[in-house]
Amino acid sequence: MSDDCLFCKIVNGDIPSNKVYEDELCYAFRDIDPQAPTHILVVPRTHIASCADLTEANAALVAHIFTVIAKIARDEGLDSGYRVVSNVGPDGGQSVPHLHFHILGGRALSGRMG
């Protein structure tokens, strides 16, 4: 955990969130500024800054997160499809330096990515 990390504080319960899912490895909550009707963030409980910091040692964690993403999407009724996005670094649009995956759905999404 990083003391100054917004998502670490959310995972730890220091900052309230609209929780969707949690287990021993990750935590999911609704985005406070949704970009689609369904906009959920999934974060590891362990502080990892971004995808750029992934290694063989934490690859299993990311695999677990993607199985959780699939479960959340089913639970949210995103049967017609959804998008999973992870921004990396300032130029990639990452605003919180804690690895996180956006689940976006609930309507047809633009094919444009940037």
C-alpha positions as YAML, in Angstrom:
chain: A
units: angstrom
residues:
- id: 1
  name: MET
  ca: [0.00, 0.00, 0.00]
- id: 2
  name: SER
  ca: [1.13, 3.50, -0.79]
- id: 3
  name: ASP
  ca: [0.14, 6.11, 1.79]
- id: 4
  name: ASP
  ca: [-0.51, 8.83, -0.80]
- id: 5
  name: CYS
  ca: [-2.29, 6.66, -3.40]
- id: 6
  name: LEU
  ca: [-5.99, 7.41, -3.94]
- id: 7
  name: PHE
  ca: [-6.83, 3.83, -4.96]
- id: 8
  name: CYS
  ca: [-4.90, 2.33, -2.04]
- id: 9
  name: LYS
  ca: [-7.01, 4.51, 0.25]
- id: 10
  name: ILE
  ca: [-10.20, 3.33, -1.46]
- id: 11
  name: VAL
  ca: [-9.18, -0.34, -1.22]
- id: 12
  name: ASN
  ca: [-8.27, 0.18, 2.44]
- id: 13
  name: GLY
  ca: [-11.67, 1.77, 3.19]
- id: 14
  name: ASP
  ca: [-10.22, 5.18, 4.07]
- id: 15
  name: ILE
  ca: [-12.16, 6.77, 1.19]
- id: 16
  name: PRO
  ca: [-15.72, 5.59, 0.48]
- id: 17
  name: SER
  ca: [-16.58, 3.97, -2.82]
- id: 18
  name: ASN
  ca: [-19.51, 2.25, -4.49]
- id: 19
  name: LYS
  ca: [-18.14, -1.30, -4.25]
- id: 20
  name: VAL
  ca: [-19.09, -3.81, -6.93]
- id: 21
  name: TYR
  ca: [-16.77, -6.71, -6.03]
- id: 22
  name: GLU
  ca: [-13.91, -7.59, -3.74]
- id: 23
  name: ASP
  ca: [-11.75, -10.57, -2.90]
- id: 24
  name: GLU
  ca: [-8.33, -11.10, -1.35]
- id: 25
  name: LEU
  ca: [-6.53, -9.93, -4.51]
- id: 26
  name: CYS
  ca: [-8.60, -7.15, -6.04]
- id: 27
  name: TYR
  ca: [-11.33, -4.59, -5.51]
- id: 28
  name: ALA
  ca: [-13.87, -3.18, -7.99]
- id: 29
  name: PHE
  ca: [-15.95, -0.02, -7.67]
- id: 30
  name: ARG
  ca: [-18.03, 2.33, -9.80]
- id: 31
  name: ASP
  ca: [-16.21, 5.28, -11.34]
- id: 32
  name: ILE
  ca: [-17.28, 8.64, -9.88]
- id: 33
  name: ASP
  ca: [-17.14, 10.24, -13.36]
- id: 34
  name: PRO
  ca: [-18.61, 7.53, -15.59]
- id: 35
  name: GLN
  ca: [-17.81, 7.63, -19.30]
- id: 36
  name: ALA
  ca: [-20.48, 5.02, -20.12]
- id: 37
  name: PRO
  ca: [-23.67, 3.78, -18.42]
- id: 38
  name: THR
  ca: [-21.55, 1.06, -16.80]
- id: 39
  name: HIS
  ca: [-18.09, 2.27, -15.76]
- id: 40
  name: ILE
  ca: [-16.33, 0.15, -13.16]
- id: 41
  name: LEU
  ca: [-12.71, 0.22, -12.06]
- id: 42
  name: VAL
  ca: [-10.93, -2.97, -11.02]
- id: 43
  name: VAL
  ca: [-7.72, -2.53, -9.03]
- id: 44
  name: PRO
  ca: [-5.29, -4.93, -7.39]
- id: 45
  name: ARG
  ca: [-5.06, -4.66, -3.62]
- id: 46
  name: THR
  ca: [-1.28, -4.64, -4.03]
- id: 47
  name: HIS
  ca: [0.08, -1.30, -5.17]
- id: 48
  name: ILE
  ca: [1.44, -1.59, -8.70]
- id: 49
  name: ALA
  ca: [1.87, 1.72, -10.49]
- id: 50
  name: SER
  ca: [0.76, 0.69, -14.00]
- id: 51
  name: CYS
  ca: [0.96, -1.96, -16.71]
- id: 52
  name: ALA
  ca: [4.54, -0.80, -17.25]
- id: 53
  name: ASP
  ca: [5.38, -2.30, -13.85]
- id: 54
  name: LEU
  ca: [4.01, -5.78, -14.54]
- id: 55
  name: THR
  ca: [6.41, -8.70, -14.30]
- id: 56
  name: GLU
  ca: [6.33, -12.48, -14.41]
- id: 57
  name: ALA
  ca: [6.04, -12.33, -10.61]
- id: 58
  name: ASN
  ca: [2.67, -10.54, -10.70]
- id: 59
  name: ALA
  ca: [1.30, -11.98, -13.97]
- id: 60
  name: ALA
  ca: [-1.02, -14.38, -12.10]
- id: 61
  name: LEU
  ca: [-2.62, -11.39, -10.36]
- id: 62
  name: VAL
  ca: [-3.47, -9.81, -13.69]
- id: 63
  name: ALA
  ca: [-4.89, -13.11, -14.97]
- id: 64
  name: HIS
  ca: [-7.09, -13.24, -11.86]
- id: 65
  name: ILE
  ca: [-8.24, -9.67, -12.43]
- id: 66
  name: PHE
  ca: [-9.32, -10.53, -15.97]
- id: 67
  name: THR
  ca: [-11.41, -13.46, -14.71]
- id: 68
  name: VAL
  ca: [-13.01, -11.03, -12.24]
- id: 69
  name: ILE
  ca: [-13.65, -8.55, -15.08]
- id: 70
  name: ALA
  ca: [-15.51, -11.28, -17.00]
- id: 71
  name: LYS
  ca: [-17.59, -12.12, -13.90]
- id: 72
  name: ILE
  ca: [-18.45, -8.46, -13.27]
- id: 73
  name: ALA
  ca: [-19.43, -7.98, -16.92]
- id: 74
  name: ARG
  ca: [-21.78, -10.97, -16.72]
- id: 75
  name: ASP
  ca: [-23.23, -9.73, -13.43]
- id: 76
  name: GLU
  ca: [-23.76, -6.26, -14.93]
- id: 77
  name: GLY
  ca: [-25.57, -7.72, -17.93]
- id: 78
  name: LEU
  ca: [-23.02, -6.54, -20.48]
- id: 79
  name: ASP
  ca: [-23.97, -9.39, -22.81]
- id: 80
  name: SER
  ca: [-23.73, -7.25, -25.97]
- id: 81
  name: GLY
  ca: [-20.12, -6.35, -25.23]
- id: 82
  name: TYR
  ca: [-17.90, -4.06, -23.23]
- id: 83
  name: ARG
  ca: [-14.47, -2.47, -23.32]
- id: 84
  name: VAL
  ca: [-11.56, -3.02, -20.92]
- id: 85
  name: VAL
  ca: [-9.00, -0.20, -20.80]
- id: 86
  name: SER
  ca: [-5.85, 0.42, -18.79]
- id: 87
  name: ASN
  ca: [-4.12, 3.76, -19.26]
- id: 88
  name: VAL
  ca: [-0.35, 3.90, -18.74]
- id: 89
  name: GLY
  ca: [1.50, 7.08, -17.77]
- id: 90
  name: PRO
  ca: [0.57, 10.71, -18.32]
- id: 91
  name: ASP
  ca: [0.59, 10.53, -22.13]
- id: 92
  name: GLY
  ca: [-1.65, 7.46, -21.95]
- id: 93
  name: GLY
  ca: [-4.17, 9.33, -19.81]
- id: 94
  name: GLN
  ca: [-3.39, 7.63, -16.49]
- id: 95
  name: SER
  ca: [-4.56, 10.00, -13.74]
- id: 96
  name: VAL
  ca: [-4.02, 7.71, -10.71]
- id: 97
  name: PRO
  ca: [-0.67, 5.89, -10.54]
- id: 98
  name: HIS
  ca: [-2.14, 2.57, -9.38]
- id: 99
  name: LEU
  ca: [-2.78, -0.20, -11.90]
- id: 100
  name: HIS
  ca: [-6.47, -0.25, -12.77]
- id: 101
  name: PHE
  ca: [-8.73, -1.55, -15.47]
- id: 102
  name: HIS
  ca: [-11.83, 0.31, -16.65]
- id: 103
  name: ILE
  ca: [-14.86, -1.77, -17.61]
- id: 104
  name: LEU
  ca: [-17.01, 0.34, -19.93]
- id: 105
  name: GLY
  ca: [-20.34, -0.78, -21.34]
- id: 106
  name: GLY
  ca: [-24.08, -0.46, -21.25]
- id: 107
  name: ARG
  ca: [-24.33, 1.08, -24.73]
- id: 108
  name: ALA
  ca: [-22.66, 0.78, -28.11]
- id: 109
  name: LEU
  ca: [-19.20, 2.30, -27.75]
- id: 110
  name: SER
  ca: [-17.41, 4.30, -30.40]
- id: 111
  name: GLY
  ca: [-14.81, 2.45, -32.44]
- id: 112
  name: ARG
  ca: [-12.54, 5.45, -31.93]
- id: 113
  name: MET
  ca: [-9.94, 4.90, -29.21]
- id: 114
  name: GLY
  ca: [-8.24, 8.27, -28.98]
...
